[in-house]
Amino acid sequence: MLTGIEKLELIQTFFISNLKVEFEQPKWRSCVKDQKHTGHNQIIGKWGEDCAFKFLESKGFKVLARNVRTPEGEIDLIALDHDIVVFVEVKTRSHHHTGYPEEAVTEEKMEHMIDSAESWLLKHPEHEANWRLDVIAVTGAINSQNPQIEWFENAV
């Protein structure tokens, strides 16, 4: 008879060609930070933000700031679209197996985006007239020359 841990190890080492086997990590494991996984996510996230930055510039936007921290959260990109300040949340995935990037923008995240934008605007009154919140979803392999980019204007 196998123990729970032995069963988990057996499942995790079970491979079948051309068949995707998914399993949920045990609850006790979810509290352990996997540094290798986190580093990979940070690399993908940085690459996605770089893609979004270039995308906005190609559309004529002037990027004012990147990775701005406020008491309410972080704003990935802040840009000017003529006289409109655009706060951008960038979501990146290397593939769609775990869902589409834009699906990661939850209602709670939207509230943080609004609060963060309002906080930034209080400190920058020269830009408070017109503003909006956009989401840019980036999908592709890291350093791909042609990632899939979807732009959701006024997403929030």
VOBA-1610 file (N, C-alpha, C; in pm, whole numbers, padded with zeros to 5 digits, always signed):
BEGIN
Met+00085-00118+00000Met+00000+00000+00000Met+00089+00124+00000Leu+00061+00217-00089Leu+00139+00340-00100Leu+00086+00446-00005Thr+00178+00527+00048Thr+00136+00641+00131Thr+00091+00754+00040Gly+00031+00855+00099Gly-00014+00971+00021Gly+00099+01038-00055Ile+00213+01053+00011Ile+00328+01117-00054Ile+00381+01030-00166Glu+00386+00899-00146Glu+00432+00809-00252Glu+00338+00814-00372Lys+00206+00821-00345Lys+00110+00832-00455Lys+00132+00961-00533Leu+00153+01072-00460Leu+00177+01200-00524Leu+00302+01194-00611Glu+00410+01137-00558Glu+00533+01123-00635Glu+00512+01038-00759Leu+00434+00933-00747Leu+00405+00846-00860Leu+00327+00922-00967Ile+00227+00998-00925Ile+00147+01076-01020Ile+00234+01180-01089Gln+00319+01249-01011Gln+00402+01355-01068Gln+00505+01301-01166Thr+00545+01176-01154Thr+00645+01121-01245Thr+00581+01040-01358Phe+00450+01042-01367Phe+00378+00964-01467Phe+00367+01045-01597Phe+00424+00993-01702Phe+00420+01063-01830Phe+00354+00975-01935Ile+00273+01035-02018Ile+00212+00965-02131Ile+00237+01050-02254Ser+00294+00991-02358Ser+00323+01065-02480Ser+00196+01123-02540Asn+00206+01249-02584Asn+00097+01320-02653Asn-00031+01329-02571Leu-00022+01317-02442Leu-00141+01331-02358Leu-00105+01421-02243Lys-00181+01526-02227Lys-00154+01619-02118Lys-00224+01570-01994Val-00147+01542-01891Val-00203+01497-01765Val-00190+01612-01666Glu-00303+01657-01610Glu-00301+01766-01515Glu-00341+01714-01379Phe-00280+01770-01278Phe-00318+01737-01141Phe-00299+01861-01057Glu-00369+01866-00949Glu-00363+01981-00860Glu-00258+01955-00753Gln-00174+02056-00727Gln-00075+02042-00621Gln-00147+02030-00488Pro-00095+01951-00397Pro-00158+01939-00266Pro-00154+02074-00193Lys-00251+02095-00105Lys-00263+02223-00035Lys-00138+02256+00045Trp-00076+02157+00106Trp+00043+02184+00186Trp+00158+02236+00101Arg+00160+02205-00026Arg+00268+02248-00115Arg+00246+02390-00163Ser+00121+02435-00169Ser+00092+02565-00227Ser+00150+02680-00145Cys+00180+02656-00018Cys+00235+02764+00065Cys+00387+02773+00052Val+00449+02679-00017Val+00593+02680-00037Val+00622+02755-00166Lys+00705+02858-00158Lys+00735+02937-00276Lys+00839+02864-00361Asp+00803+02835-00482Asp+00893+02768-00575Asp+00973+02876-00647Gln+01097+02897-00607Gln+01176+03007-00660Gln+01203+02992-00809Lys+01224+02871-00856Lys+01249+02850-00999Lys+01125+02891-01079His+01007+02852-01031His+00881+02886-01099His+00857+03036-01094Thr+00881+03098-00978Thr+00861+03242-00964Thr+00955+03317-01058Gly+01081+03275-01066Gly+01176+03340-01155Gly+01130+03332-01300His+01078+03218-01340His+01027+03199-01476His+00910+03294-01501Asn+00818+03304-01406Asn+00704+03394-01421Asn+00749+03539-01431Gln+00850+03576-01354Gln+00901+03713-01360Gln+00965+03742-01495Ile+01036+03645-01550Ile+01097+03662-01682Ile+00989+03679-01788Ile+00888+03594-01784Ile+00777+03604-01881Ile+00705+03738-01864Gly+00680+03777-01739Gly+00612+03904-01713Gly+00690+04023-01764Lys+00820+04023-01742Lys+00906+04133-01790Lys+00905+04137-01942Trp+00914+04020-02005Trp+00911+04014-02151Trp+00777+04067-02203Gly+00667+04029-02139Gly+00535+04077-02180Gly+00523+04228-02167Glu+00577+04283-02058Glu+00574+04429-02040Glu+00658+04498-02146Asp+00771+04439-02183Asp+00854+04496-02290Asp+00776+04496-02422Cys+00705+04387-02450Cys+00624+04379-02573Cys+00514+04484-02572Ala+00447+04499-02458Ala+00339+04598-02445Ala+00394+04739-02462Phe+00510+04765-02404Phe+00576+04896-02416Phe+00598+04929-02564Lys+00659+04835-02637Lys+00687+04856-02780Lys+00557+04871-02859Phe+00456+04792-02822Phe+00326+04800-02889Phe+00266+04939-02874Leu+00266+04991-02751Leu+00210+05125-02727Leu+00287+05232-02803Glu+00418+05222-02802Glu+00498+05319-02876Glu+00468+05313-03026Ser+00445+05193-03078Ser+00413+05179-03221Ser+00278+05240-03256Lys+00192+05255-03155Lys+00060+05317-03174Lys+00065+05467-03149Gly+00183+05521-03121Gly+00198+05665-03102Gly+00184+05712-02958Phe+00177+05620-02863Phe+00167+05657-02722Phe+00304+05702-02673Lys+00303+05790-02574Lys+00426+05828-02504Lys+00421+05760-02368Val+00511+05666-02344Val+00512+05595-02216Val+00578+05684-02112Leu+00503+05713-02005Leu+00551+05800-01898Leu+00627+05724-01791Ala+00583+05603-01760Ala+00644+05528-01650Ala+00614+05380-01663Arg+00700+05300-01598Arg+00682+05155-01592Arg+00692+05110-01447Asn+00614+05008-01414Asn+00620+04944-01281Asn+00614+05045-01167Val+00508+05125-01168Val+00489+05228-01066Val+00418+05167-00946Arg+00479+05183-00830Arg+00419+05132-00706Arg+00341+05243-00637Thr+00220+05209-00596Thr+00138+05298-00515Thr+00099+05219-00390Pro+00043+05285-00290Pro-00002+05210-00172Pro-00108+05104-00206Glu-00179+05122-00317Glu-00286+05031-00355Glu-00240+04917-00446Gly-00120+04927-00500Gly-00073+04823-00591Gly+00025+04878-00693Glu+00057+04795-00792Glu+00152+04835-00895Glu+00080+04859-01027Ile+00127+04961-01098Ile+00077+04991-01232Ile+00188+04951-01328Asp+00157+04863-01423Asp+00260+04813-01513Asp+00314+04922-01605Leu+00223+04993-01672Leu+00264+05100-01763Leu+00169+05219-01749Ile+00226+05338-01759Ile+00145+05460-01764Ile+00189+05531-01891Ala+00092+05562-01978Ala+00125+05622-02106Ala+00027+05735-02139Leu+00068+05820-02233Leu-00018+05926-02283Leu-00064+05892-02423Asp-00195+05896-02443Asp-00256+05881-02575Asp-00315+06018-02606His-00236+06101-02671His-00268+06244-02690His-00281+06308-02553Asp-00401+06347-02510Asp-00415+06411-02379Asp-00479+06318-02275Ile-00488+06191-02306Ile-00549+06093-02214Ile-00438+06011-02148Val-00442+06005-02015Val-00348+05920-01942Val-00405+05778-01943Val-00324+05684-01985Val-00367+05544-01995Val-00287+05461-01896Phe-00358+05397-01804Phe-00297+05306-01707Phe-00316+05166-01763Val-00206+05093-01776Val-00210+04965-01845Val-00169+04851-01752Glu-00255+04750-01748Glu-00223+04623-01680Glu-00181+04526-01790Val-00063+04467-01776Val-00012+04373-01875Val-00019+04233-01815Lys-00081+04142-01889Lys-00087+04001-01848Lys-00023+03918-01959Thr+00063+03826-01919Thr+00140+03749-02017Thr+00131+03600-01988Arg+00120+03522-02094Arg+00124+03376-02086Arg+00212+03325-02199Ser+00284+03217-02173Ser+00365+03159-02280Ser+00280+03068-02370His+00164+03028-02319His+00070+02945-02396His-00068+02959-02332His-00168+02902-02394His-00305+02913-02342His-00346+02793-02257His-00254+02702-02227His-00290+02584-02148His-00346+02620-02011Thr-00299+02731-01955Thr-00346+02774-01823Thr-00449+02885-01834Gly-00500+02910-01953Gly-00599+03015-01974Gly-00539+03132-02049Tyr-00627+03222-02088Tyr-00585+03341-02161Tyr-00536+03446-02062Pro-00438+03527-02101Pro-00382+03623-02006Pro-00486+03718-01947Glu-00577+03765-02030Glu-00676+03862-01983Glu-00770+03804-01877Glu-00781+03672-01872Glu-00866+03608-01770Glu-00810+03626-01630Ala-00683+03664-01620Ala-00620+03684-01489Ala-00654+03820-01428Val-00723+03904-01503Val-00764+04035-01450Val-00899+04016-01381Thr-00891+03993-01252Thr-01010+03967-01171Thr-01078+04097-01130Glu-01196+04084-01074Glu-01267+04202-01024Glu-01185+04273-00916Glu-01121+04195-00830Glu-01036+04252-00725Glu-00919+04329-00787Lys-00859+04272-00892Lys-00747+04339-00959Lys-00795+04469-01022Met-00915+04468-01080Met-00970+04589-01141Met-00987+04700-01036Glu-01033+04663-00918Glu-01049+04760-00811Glu-00914+04818-00771His-00812+04732-00762His-00677+04780-00730His-00624+04872-00840Met-00656+04840-00965Met-00613+04925-01077Met-00673+05065-01064Ile-00801+05070-01035Ile-00869+05200-01020Ile-00808+05278-00904Asp-00792+05212-00790Asp-00735+05277-00672Asp-00592+05324-00698Ser-00514+05243-00766Ser-00375+05279-00797Ser-00370+05399-00892Ala-00456+05398-00993Ala-00461+05509-01088Ala-00500+05639-01017Glu-00602+05632-00933Glu-00646+05752-00860Glu-00536+05802-00768Ser-00463+05712-00704Ser-00351+05749-00617Ser-00242+05820-00697Trp-00209+05766-00814Trp-00106+05828-00898Trp-00151+05965-00945Leu-00278+05976-00985Leu-00330+06104-01034Leu-00327+06212-00926Leu-00348+06175-00801Leu-00341+06272-00692Leu-00201+06333-00681Lys-00100+06255-00713Lys+00038+06304-00706Lys+00082+06371-00836His+00003+06360-00939His+00036+06419-01070His-00086+06496-01123Pro-00120+06607-01059Pro-00241+06681-01097Pro-00238+06735-01241Glu-00119+06744-01299Glu-00110+06793-01437Glu-00174+06695-01536His-00202+06572-01492His-00259+06470-01581His-00399+06425-01540Glu-00463+06496-01450Glu-00587+06441-01395Glu-00712+06459-01481Ala-00705+06529-01591Ala-00825+06558-01670Ala-00891+06432-01727Asn-00825+06366-01819Asn-00882+06248-01884Asn-00791+06128-01863Trp-00852+06015-01826Trp-00774+05894-01808Trp-00861+05771-01830Arg-00792+05658-01854Arg-00863+05531-01870Arg-00771+05417-01829Leu-00832+05299-01816Leu-00758+05179-01778Leu-00768+05077-01891Asp-00655+05033-01941Asp-00648+04934-02047Asp-00581+04807-01996Val-00607+04699-02067Val-00537+04573-02041Val-00473+04530-02173Ile-00347+04489-02164Ile-00279+04432-02280Ile-00242+04288-02245Ala-00291+04195-02327Ala-00265+04052-02307Ala-00162+04008-02410Val-00054+03947-02361Val+00055+03902-02447Val+00068+03750-02434Thr+00073+03683-02548Thr+00091+03538-02549Thr+00202+03502-02647Gly+00294+03416-02603Gly+00400+03371-02692Gly+00519+03320-02615Ala+00610+03260-02687Ala+00734+03212-02627Ala+00822+03332-02594Ile+00896+03320-02484Ile+00984+03430-02443Ile+01076+03468-02558Asn+01088+03597-02580Asn+01171+03656-02684Asn+01123+03624-02825Ser+00999+03579-02838Ser+00940+03557-02970Ser+00938+03690-03045Gln+00965+03686-03172Gln+00965+03808-03253Gln+00824+03853-03290Asn+00727+03765-03278Asn+00589+03802-03312Asn+00490+03743-03212Pro+00488+03799-03090Pro+00391+03751-02992Pro+00249+03794-03030Gln+00153+03722-02978Gln+00013+03760-02998Gln-00020+03865-02893Ile-00064+03982-02938Ile-00096+04092-02847Ile-00242+04131-02867Glu-00316+04131-02758Glu-00454+04177-02761Glu-00466+04297-02669Trp-00531+04400-02719Trp-00542+04527-02648Trp-00688+04552-02615Phe-00715+04568-02487Phe-00851+04593-02440Phe-00856+04736-02386Glu-00906+04828-02470Glu-00918+04968-02428Glu-01036+04983-02333Asn-01021+05074-02237Asn-01128+05097-02139Asn-01176+04967-02078Ala-01084+04881-02043Ala-01119+04747-01992Ala-01187+04752-01857Val-01160+04855-01782Val-01216+04864-01646Val-01310+04981-01639
//
